Amino acid sequence: MTLTVGHSVLSAPRAGGVRLEDTFHLRDGAAQPLTDFPAQFELPAA
């Protein structure tokens, strides 16, 4: 089974917004992540 976990929309005034999601493959009681991206990111200076 595949499961997607969506987080709240992150937004910054005058910069826009982004929605981050993690996707997992569930099998035999274990979850294997299918998405691979840094957990931290930076907004460009205004």
N, C-alpha and C positions, 0 to 999 in steps of 0.2 A: 504494500500500500504506500502511496505517496501522500505526504502531508505538507501543507504550506502554512507557516505561521507569519501573519502580518502584524507589523508593529504600528504604532500611531504615526500619523503623518507629521514629519518634522518640517517646520517652516521658519523662514526668516523674513522679516519685513524687507520689501524691495529686492529680495533675492530669489524668492520662489519657494518651492517645497519639494520634498521627496518622501516616498514611502518605501521602506525597506522590508523585504520579506526573506525568510529563510525556508528552504525546501529540504525535506528529509525523506529518506526511504526507510520505511518501517518493516522489519522482518525479524521473526523469532524473538520478539521482545526487545530488540535493539534498534536504535535510530542512527542511520548513517547520513550525515549532512551531504546534500548535493550541490549546495551553493558555496562558493569560496570567494569571499571578498573581505577586505579589512573591516574590523568592527569599529574603527575610528576613522573619521574623515574631518576635513577642515573646510570651512567656508572661506571664500576669497575675501580679502579686506574690502570694505566699502569705499 
